[in-house]
Amino acid sequence: MAGSFDDAMARVAPLDQKAAADAAVHHDRLTKPRGSLGRLESLAVQLAGISGTCPPGVPEPAAVAVFAGDHGVLAEGVSPWPQEVTAQMVANFCSGGAAINVLARHLGAEVVVVDVGVAAEVPGPASPAAAVADPGASTPAGTGLISAKVRRGTRNLMVEPAMTRDEAVQALDVGASVAGDLVAKGVRALVTGDMGIGNTTPSAALIAAFCGRSAGEVAGRGTGIGDAELQRKIAVIDAALTRARNDPASDPLSTLASLGGLEIAALAGFIVGGAAARVPVLIDGVIAAAAAVVAGSLAPGCVDYCVAGHRSTEPGSSIALEHLGLEPLLDLELRLGEGTGACLALGVLQAAAKISAEMATFDSAGVTEKGASG
């Protein structure tokens, strides 16, 4: 996987403007008032630009990649859930019992789970390529588990950098490699998912750092912490931001290493990998939004390939999406993660492509346009 992220960054290209313009003209010829399908029309235009075809191909099949990692900052009491829940939830994903499994089955999407930094040992296939090629190889429920552990959880970001630059690069490579392998086997839409107890804290820290916001603006209640715990979380993020500002290096990679998580870095690589392969990438909640902010800083062109699946109730989510210029498709007051909100938005994305491809034009249907005379 070494070098996968750099290779993906080099291959991120602008959207096909001619295909996008053709799609916009095509939508004005469909049997409806101009613009009446709202954001379905702009989504179809974006999909045409991504695929380079008009009408765009339907973005299916889809795959949800759930990147999992643990966090040293959990020692600061930022979450009431114990660290071992991360590994337990990985097992739950692989047995098909989590919310993302239910939603993915409903929408016909594949789920692949990637251990990039779980503190406990999680058994799985020997290589990411093997797991992507045969997602059911190691688990009876058919959910692939990719063993790509960079290290057993991050360090405590409140007092020291969460990762070294090399570790952050390794995680970026994991994400880019998984995206490339999925697209190579025929996947045409990528959905971002995550698992990591305590990971709303590094996500909030990254969003604050990249978007120029304060700890109090970005910190949310995560898994449902109370007022006292929230104030503690804000103090932890604030201390981490102060520490990071004093680091000698201040480039995006150093900021990611200092404040991020292994699964967040892998998600950033996954987003860039999807853009390099010219497929749409659905962004989930605050964890994926933080990863998208990082990805956009490292490879700005990748944002054009992103679709915000939903608006999380975590305040950092809205701040990150505004920073990226992305408007979420859904607002269902979700805060679970796992890829759930993005997966729910998958049907909307696919519907936009089908409208463009299957709906009749005025000419083909023999329908008189507004203002026509005869």
C-alpha positions as CSV (number, residue, x, y, z in Angstrom):
1,M,0.0,0.0,0.0
2,A,3.0,2.3,0.4
3,G,2.6,5.3,-1.9
4,S,-1.1,4.7,-2.6
5,F,-2.1,8.1,-1.3
6,D,0.5,10.0,-3.2
7,D,-0.5,8.2,-6.3
8,A,-4.2,9.0,-5.7
9,M,-3.4,12.7,-5.1
10,A,-1.6,12.8,-8.4
11,R,-4.6,11.3,-10.3
12,V,-7.3,13.6,-8.9
13,A,-8.5,15.5,-12.0
14,P,-11.2,18.2,-12.5
15,L,-14.7,17.3,-13.3
16,D,-15.6,16.9,-16.9
17,Q,-17.2,20.3,-17.6
18,K,-18.6,19.4,-21.0
19,A,-20.4,16.4,-19.6
20,A,-21.8,18.5,-16.7
21,A,-22.9,21.2,-19.1
22,D,-24.6,18.7,-21.4
23,A,-26.4,17.2,-18.3
24,A,-27.7,20.6,-17.3
25,V,-29.1,21.2,-20.9
26,H,-30.5,17.6,-20.9
27,H,-32.4,18.3,-17.7
28,D,-34.0,21.3,-19.2
29,R,-35.4,19.1,-22.0
30,L,-37.0,16.6,-19.6
31,T,-40.8,16.5,-19.2
32,K,-41.1,18.8,-16.2
33,P,-40.9,22.5,-15.4
34,R,-37.3,23.7,-15.6
35,G,-35.6,23.2,-12.2
36,S,-38.6,21.5,-10.6
37,L,-36.6,18.5,-9.4
38,G,-34.4,20.8,-7.4
39,R,-31.2,19.2,-6.1
40,L,-31.8,16.0,-8.0
41,E,-30.9,18.0,-11.0
42,S,-27.8,19.5,-9.6
43,L,-26.7,16.0,-8.3
44,A,-27.2,14.6,-11.8
45,V,-25.0,17.4,-13.2
46,Q,-22.3,16.6,-10.6
47,L,-22.5,12.9,-11.4
48,A,-22.1,13.6,-15.1
49,G,-19.0,15.7,-14.3
50,I,-17.7,12.9,-12.2
51,S,-18.3,10.1,-14.7
52,G,-17.6,12.1,-17.8
53,T,-20.8,10.9,-19.4
54,C,-24.3,12.4,-20.1
55,P,-26.5,11.0,-18.8
56,P,-24.3,9.7,-16.0
57,G,-24.2,6.0,-15.1
58,V,-26.1,5.0,-12.0
59,P,-23.7,4.9,-9.1
60,E,-24.1,1.3,-8.2
61,P,-23.0,-1.1,-6.9
62,A,-22.0,0.8,-3.8
63,A,-19.7,-0.1,-0.9
64,V,-19.5,1.2,2.7
65,A,-16.0,1.2,4.1
66,V,-16.1,1.4,7.9
67,F,-12.6,2.4,9.2
68,A,-12.0,1.5,12.9
69,G,-9.4,2.8,15.3
70,D,-8.9,3.7,19.0
71,H,-7.8,6.9,20.7
72,G,-5.4,7.7,23.5
73,V,-7.4,10.8,24.4
74,L,-10.0,8.5,25.8
75,A,-7.9,8.6,29.0
76,E,-9.1,12.2,29.5
77,G,-12.7,11.1,30.1
78,V,-14.2,12.4,26.9
79,S,-16.5,9.5,26.5
80,P,-18.5,7.3,28.9
81,W,-17.9,4.2,26.7
82,P,-14.9,2.0,27.4
83,Q,-12.3,1.4,24.7
84,E,-13.0,-2.3,24.3
85,V,-16.4,-1.3,22.6
86,T,-14.5,-0.5,19.4
87,A,-13.3,-4.1,18.9
88,Q,-16.7,-5.4,20.0
89,M,-18.5,-3.2,17.4
90,V,-16.1,-4.4,14.7
91,A,-17.2,-7.9,15.5
92,N,-20.8,-6.7,15.4
93,F,-20.2,-5.2,11.9
94,C,-18.7,-8.4,10.7
95,S,-21.6,-10.5,12.0
96,G,-24.0,-8.2,10.2
97,G,-25.8,-6.9,13.4
98,A,-25.1,-3.1,13.4
99,A,-27.2,-0.3,12.1
100,I,-25.0,0.2,9.0
101,N,-25.4,-3.5,8.1
102,V,-29.2,-3.2,8.2
103,L,-29.2,0.0,6.1
104,A,-26.6,-1.4,3.6
105,R,-28.7,-4.6,3.1
106,H,-31.7,-2.4,2.6
107,L,-29.9,-0.4,-0.1
108,G,-28.0,-3.3,-1.7
109,A,-24.6,-2.0,-0.6
110,E,-21.6,-4.0,0.5
111,V,-19.9,-3.3,3.9
112,V,-16.2,-3.6,4.3
113,V,-14.6,-3.1,7.8
114,V,-11.0,-1.9,8.0
115,D,-9.0,-2.3,11.2
116,V,-6.5,0.6,10.8
117,G,-5.9,1.2,14.5
118,V,-8.0,-0.8,16.9
119,A,-6.3,-1.3,20.3
120,A,-7.3,-5.0,20.5
121,E,-6.3,-7.6,18.0
122,V,-9.1,-8.2,15.5
123,P,-8.6,-11.4,13.4
124,G,-9.1,-11.0,9.7
125,P,-7.6,-11.6,6.2
126,A,-3.9,-11.2,5.7
127,S,-4.2,-8.3,3.2
128,P,-6.6,-5.6,2.2
129,A,-6.6,-6.8,-1.5
130,A,-7.7,-10.3,-0.4
131,A,-10.5,-9.0,1.7
132,V,-11.8,-6.6,-0.9
133,A,-11.7,-9.4,-3.5
134,D,-13.6,-11.8,-1.3
135,P,-15.5,-9.8,1.4
136,G,-17.1,-12.9,2.8
137,A,-13.8,-14.9,3.2
138,S,-13.4,-14.5,6.9
139,T,-16.9,-14.0,8.3
140,P,-20.1,-16.0,8.0
141,A,-22.2,-13.0,7.4
142,G,-20.3,-11.9,4.3
143,T,-19.0,-8.6,5.7
144,G,-15.3,-8.2,4.8
145,L,-12.7,-7.4,7.5
146,I,-9.5,-5.9,6.3
147,S,-6.5,-6.1,8.7
148,A,-4.4,-3.0,8.1
149,K,-3.4,-1.9,11.6
150,V,-0.9,0.9,11.6
151,R,-0.7,0.9,15.4
152,R,-2.9,0.0,18.4
153,G,-4.7,3.2,18.8
154,T,-3.3,6.8,18.8
155,R,-1.5,8.6,21.6
156,N,-3.2,11.1,23.9
157,L,-3.6,14.2,21.6
158,M,-4.1,16.4,24.6
159,V,-0.5,16.0,25.7
160,E,1.4,14.9,22.6
161,P,0.9,14.3,18.8
162,A,-1.6,11.5,18.3
163,M,0.5,10.0,15.5
164,T,3.8,10.5,13.8
165,R,3.8,11.8,10.3
166,D,4.8,8.4,9.0
167,E,1.9,6.8,10.8
168,A,-0.5,9.3,9.4
169,V,0.8,8.6,5.9
170,Q,0.4,4.9,6.4
171,A,-3.2,5.4,7.4
172,L,-3.8,7.7,4.4
173,D,-2.3,4.9,2.2
174,V,-4.7,2.3,3.7
175,G,-7.7,4.4,2.8
176,A,-6.5,5.2,-0.7
177,S,-5.7,1.6,-1.3
178,V,-9.1,0.3,-0.1
179,A,-10.9,2.9,-2.4
180,G,-8.8,1.9,-5.4
181,D,-9.3,-1.8,-4.8
182,L,-13.1,-1.5,-4.4
183,V,-13.4,0.5,-7.6
184,A,-11.2,-1.9,-9.4
185,K,-13.6,-4.7,-8.6
186,G,-16.6,-2.7,-10.0
187,V,-17.9,-0.5,-7.1
188,R,-19.2,2.8,-8.5
189,A,-20.1,4.7,-5.3
190,L,-18.1,4.9,-2.1
191,V,-19.7,5.5,1.3
192,T,-17.6,6.7,4.3
193,G,-18.0,4.9,7.6
194,D,-16.2,5.0,10.9
195,M,-15.9,3.3,14.3
196,G,-13.8,4.5,17.3
197,I,-14.8,5.2,20.8
198,G,-13.8,8.8,21.6
199,N,-13.4,9.8,18.0
200,T,-15.6,12.9,18.0
201,T,-12.9,14.6,20.1
202,P,-10.1,14.3,17.5
203,S,-12.6,15.1,14.7
204,A,-13.7,18.3,16.5
205,A,-10.0,19.2,17.1
206,L,-9.3,18.8,13.4
207,I,-12.3,20.8,12.3
208,A,-11.4,23.6,14.7
209,A,-7.8,23.6,13.4
210,F,-8.6,23.5,9.7
211,C,-11.7,25.8,9.8
212,G,-10.3,28.3,12.3
213,R,-12.9,27.7,15.0
214,S,-12.7,27.5,18.8
215,A,-13.1,24.3,20.8
216,G,-16.5,25.5,22.1
217,E,-17.9,25.9,18.6
218,V,-17.0,22.5,17.4
219,A,-17.4,20.2,20.4
220,G,-20.6,18.2,20.7
221,R,-22.1,15.6,23.0
222,G,-20.9,12.6,20.9
223,T,-22.5,9.5,22.4
224,G,-24.6,11.6,24.8
225,I,-22.4,13.1,27.4
226,G,-23.7,15.5,30.1
227,D,-22.9,19.1,30.7
228,A,-19.9,18.5,32.9
229,E,-18.4,16.0,30.5
230,L,-18.9,18.4,27.6
231,Q,-17.0,21.1,29.4
232,R,-14.2,18.6,30.0
233,K,-14.2,17.7,26.4
234,I,-14.0,21.3,25.3
235,A,-11.1,21.9,27.7
236,V,-9.3,18.8,26.3
237,I,-9.7,20.0,22.7
238,D,-8.6,23.5,23.6
239,A,-5.5,22.2,25.3
240,A,-4.8,20.0,22.2
241,L,-5.2,23.0,19.9
242,T,-2.8,25.1,22.0
243,R,-0.2,22.3,22.0
244,A,-0.6,21.8,18.2
245,R,-0.2,25.6,17.5
246,N,3.2,25.4,19.3
247,D,4.4,22.5,17.1
248,P,7.2,23.6,14.7
249,A,5.5,22.2,11.6
250,S,2.1,23.5,10.6
251,D,1.3,21.9,7.2
252,P,-1.9,19.8,6.8
253,L,-0.2,16.5,7.2
254,S,1.4,17.6,10.5
255,T,-1.9,18.9,11.8
256,L,-3.6,15.6,10.9
257,A,-0.8,13.6,12.7
258,S,-1.0,15.9,15.7
259,L,-4.7,16.0,16.3
260,G,-6.3,13.2,14.3
261,G,-7.1,9.5,14.4
262,L,-6.0,6.6,12.4
263,E,-9.5,6.0,11.1
264,I,-9.9,9.7,10.2
265,A,-6.6,9.6,8.3
266,A,-7.7,6.5,6.5
267,L,-11.0,8.1,5.6
268,A,-9.2,11.1,4.2
269,G,-7.2,8.7,2.0
270,F,-10.4,6.9,1.0
271,I,-12.0,10.1,-0.1
272,V,-9.0,11.1,-2.2
273,G,-8.8,7.5,-3.6
274,G,-12.4,7.7,-4.7
275,A,-11.9,11.0,-6.4
276,A,-8.8,9.6,-8.2
277,A,-11.0,6.8,-9.5
278,R,-13.7,9.2,-10.6
279,V,-16.5,7.8,-8.4
280,P,-18.8,9.8,-6.1
281,V,-17.9,9.6,-2.4
282,L,-20.8,10.0,0.1
283,I,-19.7,11.8,3.3
284,D,-21.3,10.7,6.6
285,G,-21.3,12.5,9.9
286,V,-18.8,14.6,11.8
287,I,-15.9,12.0,11.7
288,A,-16.1,11.7,7.9
289,A,-16.6,15.5,7.6
290,A,-13.4,16.0,9.5
291,A,-11.7,13.6,7.2
292,A,-13.1,15.4,4.2
293,V,-11.7,18.7,5.5
294,V,-8.3,17.0,5.8
295,A,-8.6,15.5,2.3
296,G,-9.6,18.8,0.9
297,S,-6.6,20.5,2.4
298,L,-4.2,17.8,1.0
299,A,-5.9,17.4,-2.4
300,P,-8.4,20.3,-3.0
301,G,-9.9,18.8,-6.2
302,C,-11.3,15.8,-4.3
303,V,-14.1,17.9,-2.8
304,D,-15.8,18.1,-6.2
305,Y,-16.3,14.3,-6.0
306,C,-17.9,14.5,-2.5
307,V,-21.6,14.5,-1.7
308,A,-22.6,15.3,1.9
309,G,-25.0,12.5,2.8
310,H,-26.5,14.2,5.9
311,R,-26.1,16.8,8.6
312,S,-25.1,15.3,11.9
313,T,-26.3,16.9,15.1
314,E,-22.7,17.3,16.1
315,P,-21.9,21.1,15.6
316,G,-18.6,20.3,13.9
317,S,-20.4,18.6,11.1
318,S,-22.2,21.8,9.9
319,I,-19.0,23.8,10.3
320,A,-17.0,21.4,8.3
321,L,-19.6,21.1,5.5
322,E,-19.9,24.9,5.3
323,H,-16.1,25.1,5.0
324,L,-16.1,22.6,2.2
325,G,-19.1,24.2,0.4
326,L,-21.2,21.0,0.7
327,E,-24.9,21.0,1.4
328,P,-26.2,17.8,3.0
329,L,-28.9,15.8,1.3
330,L,-30.6,14.7,4.5
331,D,-31.2,16.1,8.0
332,L,-32.6,13.3,10.2
333,E,-30.9,14.3,13.5
334,L,-28.5,11.4,13.3
335,R,-25.3,11.1,15.4
336,L,-24.5,7.4,15.2
337,G,-21.7,7.4,12.6
338,E,-20.8,4.0,11.0
339,G,-21.8,5.5,7.6
340,T,-25.5,5.4,8.4
341,G,-26.6,8.8,7.2
342,A,-24.5,8.6,4.1
343,C,-25.9,5.2,3.3
344,L,-29.4,6.5,3.6
345,A,-28.5,9.2,1.1
346,L,-27.3,6.7,-1.4
347,G,-30.8,6.1,-2.7
348,V,-31.2,9.8,-3.4
349,L,-27.9,9.9,-5.3
350,Q,-28.9,6.9,-7.4
351,A,-32.4,8.3,-8.1
352,A,-30.8,11.5,-9.5
353,A,-28.8,9.4,-12.0
354,K,-31.9,7.4,-13.0
355,I,-34.0,10.5,-13.5
356,S,-31.4,11.8,-15.9
357,A,-31.2,8.5,-17.8
358,E,-34.7,7.2,-17.8
359,M,-37.1,10.3,-17.9
360,A,-38.5,11.2,-21.2
361,T,-37.7,14.5,-23.0
362,F,-40.4,16.8,-24.4
363,D,-39.5,15.6,-27.9
364,S,-39.4,11.9,-27.2
365,A,-42.7,12.0,-25.3
366,G,-44.5,14.3,-27.7
367,V,-45.3,16.7,-24.8
368,T,-45.8,20.4,-25.6
369,E,-43.5,22.7,-23.8
370,K,-44.5,25.8,-21.9
371,G,-45.0,28.7,-24.2
372,A,-45.2,26.6,-27.4
373,S,-47.8,27.4,-29.9
374,G,-49.3,25.4,-32.7
